Amino acid sequence: MSSYEEAVAALDGRGFTRMEFDLGKIEDLLDVLGSPQRAYPSIHLTGTNGKTSTARMIDSLLRAYGLHTGRYTSPHLESVRERISLDGEPVSEERFAAVYTEVEPLAELIDARNAEPLTYFDMTTALAFATFADAPVDVAVVEVGLGGAEDATNVIQAGVCVITPIGLDHTEWLGDTIEEIALAKAGIIHPGATVITSAQDEEAARPILERCAEVGATIAREGGEFRVIERAVALGGQMLNLQGLGARYDEIFLPLHGEHQAQNAAVALAAVEAFLGAGHSKELSIDIVREGFANVDSPGRLERVRHAPTILVDGAHNPHGMAATVKAVEDEFMFRNLVGIVAMLGDKDVEGVLELLEPVLSEIIVTRNSSPRCLPPEELAQIADEVFGEDRVHVLPNMPDAIERAVELAESDTEGGMSGVGVLITGSMVTVADARALLKR
């Protein structure tokens, strides 16, 4: 049997960032595995931002109902095991290695038949579906990797589909307009599905509605069939009153920050209602809903990793996501001096992200993360100089030095004590992963 370390090394050898959209290969692999993805019902999530947080909320609500869950999300922060969770916990190294040992020889058969081997994401998808079938789980919560129609996860043909807010991202793969991106993402909608969608811009809503009409899917929209009625900032998160598909659910504590997380909560609640068959004549237990939401966490999403000064990490990496992050920082944290640390991948809208950050940061430190696709700090600094002005931009090419300097800059403002100073580390989930690894030691 492969060890866990050998399995991870073999996966990495497939090229962590190699992209290839070919459902045929993953379908062939799952066929020879006995179609594990058919062993349980699934809830499938796509969208530009908020997928992982919403998936974690759905998972927590289903577990509060006593269901055994499998959850597949990406990317991971520290270990590939985070992508494949059973009952809310990453699979063990032993289980991961055991399933990899089963799947690997069959994957090699598929590789031998094709010009290009299965990708890293193809393999982790197959590992997740096989792990869930072996467990076994009552339901799988599955997040797409990229897009929808041609994503490796789109073999599940889920009965409940969730579409979080759609914005411009991954344009080199999905298209240059919101409409093209929405069309790709709407590809996860299959005949007879129930679709739960966040409020969308009109150009994103149109392809979703057309796809639903085309395949006979039922749709429920945020702002129509369900919504956030009221939200209030609370210690460690927020209190919500939500209108679900079947009832109103009040006094729900969500231990996550930001209006966008409240909207994600409304979407998650509606998805679970749809999955469990709640509607006009049936409602969920308010106590179970409260328990499910109270137990949610979402690492790397406005996560506080240190106090005095406050250090927040957030994986926003496109303007759509950064707008939500900035609004949450302004609404829920009373910073008078917030220093930013930013490292981004080269294929992102760097200027768009920095322009959103500029009003909330006193100074910015540009650095490098561990991705080979990271934009060199010198190039990032040139863009930052244009947005912030040279006197507010500092270049420190490695993360430990950047964190040390950011803390010094934050603490240099001691007029009102430590309560109003902080550091925000953002720009990419890779940046967040690198910072968390340093700060959690």
N, C-alpha and C positions, 0 to 999 in steps of 0.2 A: 504493500500500500504506500502511496505517496505520503510524505510528511506534509504538514501545513506549509512549511517554508518552501518545499519543492513545488507544491501546487501554486503558490503565489509567484514563484520565479517563472514557472511555465506560463502562467497567465501573462505576466509582464512581458515575456518573450513574444507574445502575439502583438505587441505594440499598443501601449496604453491609450494613445491618442489616435490610432489608426481608424479611419472612418470608411465604412463600406456598407451601402444599403442594399442588401440582398436577402429578402425574406426566405428565398428558396433554401438556402443552406441551413438556417435555424429551423425551418420546418422539417427538413430531412433529418436533422439531428434529433429533434423531438419525436419524430416518427419512430426512429430506431430505439429511442428510450421508452417507447410505449405511451407517448402523448401524456406526460405527467400533468401538463397544464389543463387537461380535461378532468382531473380528479377532484376539482373543487371549483366553486363559483369565484369570480373575481370582480373587483372594482378597479377600473383603469383610469389613471389620471394623466392629463396633458395640460399644456399652457406654457407661458413664458416664465412667469414668476409665481412662487407660492406652492409649487407642487409638493415639495417634500414636507413642508409644515402641514399642509392639508392632509397629506397621506398619514402623517403621524397622528393628527387629530382623529381621522377616521379609524385608524388602528386602535387608538386608546378607547374610543367610544364602543367599538365592537368587543374589545376585551372586557370593558365594564359590563357588557351584556353576557359575559361568560363564554364567548366564542374563542376558539383557538385560531390565531391569526398568523399569516405569513405576510411580511412587508418587504417589498423590493424597491429601493430608492438609489439614487446616485446624484453626485459623486460621493465618495466617502471622505471623511476627515483624517482618520488615523489608520484604519484597517479595512481591507476589502470585506471583512466579515460584517461591517456595518450595513452593507448593501442588502444583506439577506438576514432578516430578523424573524424569529419565531416568538410569538407571544410578547412582542415588544423588546426582545433582547437579541443582540447579534448572535448568530450561530457560533458554536464553539469551534475552536481550531480543529478538534478531532472530527466533528461532524462535517465541517467544510472539507477536510482532507479526504474523508471517506466517500463523500459524494463526488468529489473531483476524481478520485480513483475509478469510480464507476463510469463517469462521463468521458474521461480522457480518451480511452481506446476507440470509442464510438466517434468521437470528434475527429480523431486521426483518420478514420475511414472516410468521413465527409470531406476532410481536407484533401485527401488523396484524389477525390473525384473532381476537384475544382481547381481553377487556376489560382485563386486567392484563398488562403485559409480563413476559417472562422475568426472573427475579431474578438478582442478582449471582452467587449460588451455582449456579443453573441454568447460567449462562454459563461459569463456571470449570469446572464438571463437563463440559460439552460440549467445551470447549477441551482438557481433560485427555484425554478419550477420543479426540479427533481427533489430538492430539499423539502418543499412544501408538500409534495405528494407522499414522501416517505414519512413525514412527521406523525400523522397527517394533520393538515389544517382544515378548519371549517370554511375559511374564506381567505383569499389572497388580495392584498392591496398593492397594486403594481403601478409604478411611475414610469412613464416613457423616458428613454434616454435623450432622444432628440426628435422633435417633430411629432409624428404620429403614424401616418399611413405606412411609411416604410421602416418604422422602428422595429427592432427585433421583438419587442414586447407585444406587437400587434397581432401575434398569433393566438392571443387568448380570446378575442371576440367577446368581451365582457358584457354582462347584462346591465351593469351600471357604469356609465362613463362620466368623468368629471373633467371640466375644462376651466382652469384657473385663468386669471387675466392674461390676455395676449398682447404683446408689444413687439418691437423690432429687436431681434437677436438671432444669431446664427444665420444671417442673411445669405452667406455664401452657400448654405445648404438648403435653406427653406424658401428663399425668395426675397425680393427687395421691398415688398409692400406688406402691410398688415393683412390684407386680403389673401395674398399668396400663403403667408405663414398660417393663417387660420384655416385655409383649405387643407394644408398638409396635416395640421393637428386634428381637424374634423375627421380624418381618415380612421380614427379609432372607433368611430360610431358605426355599429353593425346593425343589421336588421333586428328590429324588436327591442333595441336597447332603450334604457331610460337615461337621458342626458341631464346632468346637473351642471349649469354653467354660471360662473361669476358674471357680474355686469360687464359687458364688452362694448367697445367702440362699434359704431354701426358697420364699419368695413370689416370687422372681425365677426360680428353677429351674423351677417348675411350668409357667408359660406357654411356656418354651423347650422343655421335654419334650413338652408337648401339641402344639406346632407341629411338632416333629420327627415325632411319630406321625401327625399329620394329613397331612403331605406326603411321608412315607416317607424322611426324612433320617436319616443315621447320626450319632450323637453320641459324642464323647469328652470326658470331664470331668476337670478338674484335681482331683487327690486320688483319682481312680479309675484311668483309663487312663494318666495321666501326672502328674508332680508334681516339685517341688523336693525332692530327697533331703537335701541338705545345702548350707548356704551359710556363708561366712566372710568377714568384712570384710577387704579387701586394700587396699593403697596405690592410690588412684585408682579404687576400685570394689569388686568382690567376686569371690570364687572360688565356683563352683557345681558341684555334682554333680546332674545332671538325669536323671529317668526319662522317656524319650520313649515314643512309641507302639510303637517297634520295638526299642529297646535302651536301655541306660544309657550316659550320656555324662558322663564325669568330667573334673575339672580344667579347667573352662571359666572364663576370665576375662571378666567383664562390666564395662566401664568406666563403670558407672552406679551410683548409690547407692540403697539401700533395699530392704527385703524385697519391696515391691510390684514393683520392677523384676526381681527374681529370679522372681517369679510370672509377670510378663509374658514373661520369657525362656522359661519352660517352655511357655507358651501358643504363643509364636512358633515354638519348635522343633517342637511337635506339628503346627502348621499347615503347616510346610514338609514334615514327614514325610508328612502326608496328601496334600499337593499332588504330591510326588515319588513317591508310591506306596510309601513305606516302611511297614512294619508288622511283624507277627510274624515274617515270613520275610526281611525286608530291613531293613537299618539304614543310616543315613547315615555317611559318613566322619567319624570323630572329628576329624581334622586340619582338614577343611573347616568343620565346626561350630565348632571353636575359632577359626578364622580369621574366620568370619562374625561371631561375637559380639565378638571383640576389636576389630573395626572399627566397632562401633555408637557413634553419638552421639545425643543427644536434647536439642537446645538448649532452654533454659528449664525443664528439669526437674532441680531441685537442681544447677544448673550453677554452677560457681565461675567468676566473671568477674573477680575481683581477689584478690590476696594482700596480707597485711599492711596492714590487717586483711582477713581472709577476707570476701568479699562473695558471697553465694549468691543466685541468682534462681530462683524456682519458681512455676509457673503455677497452683498449686492454687486453685480458686475455689468449691469446695463442701465441706461437712463430710467427705464420703467421701474426697475427694482430700487434704484437709488432714490428716486422721488419718494417712494414709500418709506424708505429708511430715514431720509432727512425729515420728512413730516413727523415721523414717530419721535425722533430726537428732539425736534422743536416742541412737540406737544407734551412729551412725558418726562424729559430730563431738563433740569434747570441749570444748564451749563453757562457760565459766563466766560470760561476759557476752555475750549475744546480743541485739542491738537489731533490732526489726522495723520495716519500712516497708510499709504496707498501703494499697492503693487497690482498691476493688471496684466492680462494677457494681450498680446499684440493685435488680436483680431477684434477687439471690442471698440465701442464708441467712447474712447478715452475722454475726449473733450466734452462730450455730453454729460458724462459722469462727473467730471471735475467741476463743470459749471453749476451742477446741482449742489455739490458739496461746499462750494466757495462761501456762501452766506453763513454757514454754521461753523466753519473752522476758523480759528484765529491764525493758525499756521499749519503747513502741510509738510510731511516728510515723505519723499518718494524713495522706494526701495525695490528690492527684487524678491520674488517668491521662487519656489523650487521647481516650477514648471519650465520645461525647455521652451515653451511658447511665451514666456514672460517678456513683456516689453522692457528693453534695457532702461535702467534708471535715468541715464542721461537723456534719452529720448522722451521719457515720461516727464522729466524736469522741464524740458523745452516747452511742452504743452502746458504744464502747470504754471510756468512763468507767465505765459500769455493770459491765463485765467486769474491767477492770484496776485501777480506782481512778484518780481524776483526776491524782494525782501521778506516775503512770507514762505518761500520755498527752500527746503533743505534736502540735500541728496546724501543718503547713507545707504550704500549698496548692499548691506546685509542686515537681516531682520533683527538680530540681537542688539546691534548698535542703534538701529532705528527706534526700537522700543525704549532703550535706555535714554536716548535723546528726547523722545516724546514725553517721557515722564518728567525729565528735567524742565522742559519747556512748560508743561502743564503746572508743575509745582512752583515755577518762578512767580506765578500769580497767587500770592498768599493773602491778599487783602481781606477776603471774606472767608478765610479758612479753606479747608480741603473740599468742602461740600459742593462747590460750583466748578471744580476743575476735572478734566477727564481726557481720555485718549480714545479715539475711534480707529480701529484697524479694519480696513475694508478694501474692496476692489475685485475680489475673486475668492471663491471657496478654497483655492490653493493657499492664498494669502492667510485666510482664517486658519486653515489647518496648520500652517507653519507657525503662526503666532500662538495658537492653543498649545502646540507641542512644547513651546518654550515656556509659556506662562503657567502651565499646569504641572511643571516639574516640581 
